């Protein structure tokens, strides 16, 4: 039998420019979007994507026209769900909803009788998040024997109560979304009556909601019981079990592929990420894949938000990294997650995590200069130049940022750090005060050329990230080199001398790019020249690229700076590369005092 469809019309009215009495409701747009998403995911195949719509700030006539035309298109057995977040007025016991063209004299409003007429003769469920919404409950009552009704109402408050709309969202809609999501995850049936009981059960709702089912009906089922719940649970169990027996490359691809599973399956799997301890990956690329899977979950997903919060607050820094990636779009709106990320930024955890915290907080325009100055990132030239790139959007001005970066470098009391930061500023065309020393590499034509090339940049979507990263680099600041183009118009001996000096480039990403450039690997003289500095570089990322280039997989001398994980990221990836190349990971491991979870993660990948 063909499954009946549910059409969703979600309306959010935030702006009331024509009224002196009605204030704007900033969260109405967000609530309308999120409620629609929850219904779409929970309804599954019953959701009608072609006729459903979210309307933001419609006029009264626009809303009426959409409701009328949508209702006329419904077939027998189909359900119309209408959600409204905005203002409403109760005058002479008549409730009217206020739309974006609302005026204080009553124009720009729709009375509940007008709404009822627009939805006449169709099964409809009206969900109202507005003041006095309980007054609309009468829509479900049959006025007389000749005028049947099929409209059911769920109202956020009683007829003479006001609604609550907070900047972060309406408590009623927030709780409504939680109940919808919980039901969709476990595959349970959810009706208007059971939904109201959940909302009124004392789980945080500020005001008791009101429900009235269309006279003649016992209830209205919003979400049908999902018979594939067992399949989702079995799939998640098999997924977790498979992760234990495949190599890290397969695990990375599994996480990217998991984002293509049905949403019910993904939701069950999200709950396993922290509880099953499967985010503690030694490999940066696999951690990133776990985080990207979490990031692709619906933005309002309560389960996802709880999981990424648990990960960010974990004692296992590898889990922290996955959590930061999964929460990267949430820091601007979720104060608890933002605070957790700031705590990571000022902690002594490995730089892999503090670097991500700094980057994603500033992506959300959370420019916390004080916390950044106290972080371990501010202790190295790499960290300072990374911070500088993160804060380019802070609106402070190029000269201010240059002074700020130089002050951080001066505070390290390391002349090499100061010179490297000043050189980086000079090569970027930023302000460097007179008398500030820069290194000789600033005068190299190849240095100027490399700094003129744009880095990989930020990927807009997680979809296809594995493929795009394999083509253009594994992180957004991955440098370009294009050495073949540079060398084509220069004498080979001059280029070789320039390559010899590139070990002094202040940009870790560009040193890595030189080592990874295919042109470099084409001639033994070039290989030997860059390995002379690449195999002794104090940054694991650069050393890793050198090990990959060296045919014998040699690591070069071990340095104290190399194993300072709080200030330099990428040590575990270097260890994994050495293991793959059989290049002496054991000698480096002997110098490290690892925690049990760190050792377990490396052992899992054969180290």
N, C-alpha and C positions, 0 to 999 in steps of 0.2 A: 504494500500500500504506500502510495506517495505521501511523504511527510508534509504536514501542513506548515506553512510559513508564518513567521512573525516579522512584522514591519515595525521598525523603531523610528520615531521622530523625537529627537532630543533637542530641546530649546534652552538656550542660556542667554539671559539678558543682563548685561553688565552695565551698560551706559544709558543714562536717563537725562540727556542734555536739555530736554524741553521742560523739565519739571523742577520746581524749586523745593518741593516737598520730598521727592524721592532721591536718595543718595545712590551713587553708583555702587555696584556689587562686583568687585574685581574677581571673585572666585567663581562667578556663575559660568563663565566660559569654560574654565577648567573642569568644573563639575559636570557640565553637559558633555564634554568630550569623554571624560573618564567613565561616566555612567554608561554612555553609548558603547564604549570599548568593552566594559564588563559584560553587558548584554550580548554583544557580538560574540565574544569568546565563549560565554556560557551557553548560548543558544546553539552554537555549532552549525550543523547543516540546516537547522530550522530558521536560521537568520537569513533574511532577504536583503542581500547587499545592494540590489538594484533599486529598490524602492525606499530604503532607509536613508535617513539624512540627519545631520546635525545642523541646526540653525543658530547662528550667533547674532544677537541684536536685531532680530527681524522686527518689522513694524507689525502692528496688529493685523492689517490687511494681508500682509505677506504670510504671516503665520496661519491665518484663516484660510487663505487660498491653498496652501500646502496641505493642511489637514483635510480640507474638503476634497481636493483632487486625490489625495492618497486614500481616503476612505472609500471613495467611489471605485477605486481600482481593486479593493480587496474582494476576494472570493469567499465562498462559504467555508467556514471552519478556520479561516486565517485570523490572526490576532494583530491588533494595532496597539503598540505601547507608546504612549506619549509622556515624555518627561519635561517638566518645566522648572527652571530655577530663575527666580527674579522676584520682583515686588508684586504685591496684590493689595487690593483695597476691599474693605467690607462696608458697604453702604446700604442701609435699610435691609439688612440680612441678605444682600446679594453680593456674592464674591465676584470680583472682576480682576483678571490678570493684566498687569501693566507691561507693555512692550516698549521698544526703543523710542517710539514716537509719542509716548505717554505725556499728556498735559494734565495740569492740576484740575482742569474743568471736566475731566472724565474721558476726553478723547484719547485715542491710542490704547484703549483697553478692550478686552473681550470678556463678556460675562460668561458664567458657566453655562447659561442657557444657549448662548451662541456656540460655545464649544460642543455642547451636547448635540446641537443641530448639525454641526459640521461632521460629527462622527455618527450620525443617525444610521441605524440598521446594520452596524458592524460591531463585532466583538472588540471592545477597546478597554485598555487599562490605563488610567490616568494617574501618573505619579507626580505629585506637586510638592515642591520645596519652596514654600513662600509663606508669608504671614497669613493667618486666618484660613489656611488651606483646608482645615477640617470642615469649613462651610460648604465645600464642594462635594462632601460625602452624599448629599441628597441627590446628586446626579444618578446614583445607582438605584434610586427608588422609582418604581413605576408610577407615573402621575395618575394614570387611569387605565382601565382595561384595554382601551383602544390605542394606547401609546406605550408600547413595550420599550424597554431599554436594555441595552447590552453593555453598558458602561460601568466598569468597576473603578473604585478610587482608592488610592493609598496616599494619605496626606501626612506631611511632616509634623503637623501640630493641630491642636484643637481649633475650633472656629474663632475663639476669642483670644488666641495666643499668637505670639509673634515668632517668626523663624530666626534662626541664628546663622549668619554667614560670616565666617572668619576669613582672614587673608589667605590662609592655607587651604581653605575649603569648608563647605558646610558640614557640620557634625552629622546631620541626618544622611546626607549623600555619602559621606565617607563611610559611615556604618553600613549603609545600604550596599555599597560596593564590596565591603568585606564579606557580607553574608552571601552576596551573589558569587563572589570568587570562591569562597569556601565550598559552596554547593557545586560549582562547576568542577572544582578539583577532585572532589570525591564522587562526582557523578550522581549526586542526590537530586531527587525531584524538589522543586521549589515553587510554591504557590504564593499568591498574595497574602493569604491568611497566615501561612507558616513564616513568611517573610516578616509580617507585622509582629508576630509573636517573638521572633528573634530580636527584632529591633527594640521591642518593649521589655526584653528580659533583663534589663539592668546592666547591659554590657557597655555602657558609656553614652548612650543616647541622652541628650540633654532634655528632650521633650518627648512625651509619649505620642507615638504616631497614631493615626486613625485609619481604619480600613472599612470599606463597605463594598460588598460584592453585589453585582447587578442582580436585582430582584428576580428570583426564579432559578438562579445558579447557586451552587454550594460554594464554589471557589473558582479561581482562575489559575491554571498552571502556567508559570512563566518558563521554567526550565524543566524539561523532561528528564526522567531518570536515564542516565547514560549506561548502556549495557556494556560498553567497552572499558569500563573502569578497571576490570580485572586485567584486560589487555594492557592498559596504561601502567598498572603496577608491575605486571610481568615484564614489560618492556624496560622499565626503569631498573628492575632487579638484574635483568640480563645485561643492560648497559653497564651498570656498576661492576658486575662480574667480569665483563669483557675488558674493562679498563685495566684490570689486574694482570691480564695475560698478554697484552699487546705492547709493542714498543712505543716510545714517546711520540714518534711521527704519526702513528696510527691513532694515538689518543688525541692528538691535536686535531686531526681530521674528524674524528668522532664527535668532538664538541662542536665544531662548525656545522657538521651535518645534523646534529641534534636540534638545531634551530629550525629545521624543516619538518620536524615531527608535528603531528596534530597538537594543538595548544594544550589539551587535557593531558597528553603524554608529557609535554614539556613541564607543565606545572608540577606533576608528580616528581619529575627528575630534579627540578629546582630544589625541592625539599630535601633531596639526598645530598646536595653539594656540600653542605656543612656537616650534617649529621653523619654521613658516611666517610667524612674526611678525605674526599677525593679532589680537593682543590690544592693540596699541598704538593705541588709539582716542582721538581728541581729545575726544569726547563722553563725559561722565560716564555717561549713561544706557546708551550702547553698551558701555562698559567694564563696567558693572554687569551687563549681560546676559551678557557673556562669563564673568564671574566666577560668575554664578548658574548657568550651564550646567555649569561645573566643580563647583560646590557640590552639584549634584544627582546627581553620580556616586556610585557605592557608596562608603560611608565607608572601606572597607579597600582601595580601588583603588590599587594600586601606581603605575600609570601616571599617574593623576590626581595623586597625591601628589608624584611627581617633577616633573610639569609645573608645579604651583603653586609648588613650591620653586624651580624655575628662574625663574619669573615674579617671585617676591618678591625674588630675588637679582639681578634684571636691572638694568642701568644705565638702562633706559628706565622712567621713573616711571609712565607710563601702563600698562605691563605690570605693574608692581609693584601698582598698584591692583587690576587684574583678579585677580592672584594672591592678594592678601589676602582678597578676597571669596570666591574659590574655596576658600580654606583656613580660612575663619572658624570652622568647627566642629572643627578639628583641633588648635588651639593648646594645648588642655588635655592632649592625649595625645602629641603629637609634639614632642619637645624641639628638634629641628633647625629645624622650622618656627617654633616659638615664638621661638627665638634670632634667626632671620632677621627676624621681625616686630619684635622689640625693637630690632634694628639700624636698621630703617626709622624707628622712633619717634624715635630720637635723631639722625637724619640731617638734612641740609639739603634733602632732596627737597621738592617742592611739598606744601603742606598737605593736598591731597586724599589723599595716601598716609599721612602721619603721623596724620591724623584717623581713617582707617580702621584703622590699626594699633592706636591707642589704644582705639577702640570694640570691635574684635573680640577683643583680648586681654582686656579687662575683661569681655566677654560670657562668656569661658571662665574668669572669676574669677582672671585673672592680674593682680593689682593691683600693678604695679611702680611704686611712687610715685617712686622715685629716677629711673628712666628718663623718666617723664612730666615731672618737674620740669625735666629737661635738654632736653626737646623744644622745638621752635619753637612748639608749641601754647601753651606757658606764657608766651609773649611778648605775647599779645593778649587783650583781654577776651573775644572770641569763643572762643578756644581754652580759656581758663580756665573759662568757663561750660560748654563742652562736656565738659571733663574732669570737672567737678563732676557733670554728669549721668551720665557713664560710671561714676563711683565711688560713686554712691548706694548700690550693693549691697555696698560694701566692709565694711559693719558697723562703721564707725568712729564713727558717731553724727553727728547733724546739726550740733552745735556744733563738733566737731572738724573736719568738712569745711568749715564756714564759715571758721574760722580759717585752715585750710590754703589755701583759695581766696584769701583776703585777703592772706596771706603771699606767694603767687605774684604777685598783683597789685602788691603793694608792691615786690617785687623787680624789676619792670619799670621802676621810677623814673619812671612816667608817671602823673600825677595823674588824667588822664582815664580810664585803664584801671582805676585803683583805684576811682574813683567809679562807673564802669559796673558793675564786679563787685559792689560794695556795693549798688547799686540793684537788680541782678538778685537778690541774696540777699534783700533786703527784699521785693521783689514776690513772691518764692517763699515767703515766710513763714519764711525761715531766719534764723539768729542774725546780727545786725550789732552790733558793740560800740558803746557810747555814744561819741559824738564822731567817728564815722566819717561823712564826707560822702557824701550820696547826691544824685543829680540831681533836678531838679524834676519830671521825668516820673514819679517814684515816687508823686507825689500825684495824678496824673491818674486819674479813674475808668475811662477807657478802658484804661489800662495795667493796672489791677487786674483788669478784666474779661478782657483778653486772656491774662493770666497764669493765670487760673482755668480756662482751657480746656485740656483734655488734648491733647498733640500726637498725630500720626498713630499712633505706636507701631510696634513691631516686627512684621513679617509672619512668621507661623509657617512658611509654606512658600513656596518659590520659584515654585510653580505658580500661575499667574494673577497674578504680580507686575506684569507690564506693565499689565494692566487695573486692578488695585487702586491702583497708583501714579498712573495717570492720573486716578483718582477722588479719591484722598486725599493725594497728595503723593509726591514722589520719594525722600524719605529719612525715616527714622524720627522725626527731631526736627522735621519739617515742622509749623509751627504752625497752629492753627485761628484763625479770626477771627470768623466769624459776625456781621459788622457789621450786616447787615440786622436781626437780632434786637436788637442793642444799640441801633441808631438808632431803632427803632420807638417807643420810649417816651421819647425825648429830643428837645429842640428842634434843628432842623437847624443853626442857627448854632453851638450849643454843640458839636455833633458835629464840625463843620468845624474849629473851633478845636482840638479834641482831635486830629483827624487831622494838623493842622499840627505838633503836638508829637511825633508818633509817630516821627519821624526820630531822636529821642534814646532810643528804646527800646533797652536793652542787648542784647536777644535778636535776633540776626540773623534767626532763623526767623520771629519775629513781625513784624519790619519787612517781610520778604518776603511774609508772609501778608496784611498790610494792602494791599500793592500788588497782590497777585494776587486779592483778593476781588472777585467779580463785582459786588457792590454798589458798590464804589469806582468801577468803570468806567462806571456808569450815568449819571453826571452830570459835566459838564465842570468844575464848580467843585471837585468832589472829586478829579478826575484832576489838575487843575493844582496843587492843594494838596499832594498826596502826591508829585508829580513834582518839586516844589521841593526836597525833601530826598532823594528816591529817586535822582535822576539825578546827585547829587553824593556818594552814599554810597561809602565806601571799601571796601566788600565787594562783590566781583564778583557774588555771588548776588543781593544786594539790587539792585545796578545792573541786572542782567539782567532782573529782574522789572519794574523801572521802564522799561527799553527796550521790553519786550513791551507795557507799558501805553501808552506814548507812540505816538501815531499816526504821527509822523514818524520814529520810530526813533532819535532823537538820543541821544547818549551822555552829554552833560554834560562838564565839564572832566576832563582826565586828571590823576590824582594819583599820587604815588610809592607811596602805600600800596596803591593798586589793583593795581599790577603786582608787588608783593612776593609772589611765588607761594609762598615758603617759609612765609609766615605767614597768608595768606588764600587759601582755595580758590575754584575756579570761574572763573578767568580765561578758560580756553579755551571754556567754555560761554557766557560773555559774548561772546567773539569770534564764535562760531558764530551766536548770536542776532543780533548786529549784521549779520553777513553775510546772514542770512535777511531782516532788515528793511531791508537796504541802508542801514544807519545809520552808516557810517564806521568799519568795522573796520580799514580801511587806516591811518587816522591812529593808532590804538592799536598796530597791528602795527609801525609805524615806530619806536616807542619800545622795542620788545622785542628782545633779542638771543636768538634761538631756536637750539636745537641742530638738527642736520639731521633727527633723527627727529621733533622737535616740529613743524618746518616741514612735513615730509612729511605728518604726520597732519592738520594744518590745511589744507594744500593739497588733500589728498584730498577734503575736505568743502567745497572752493571758496573757502577764505579766502586 
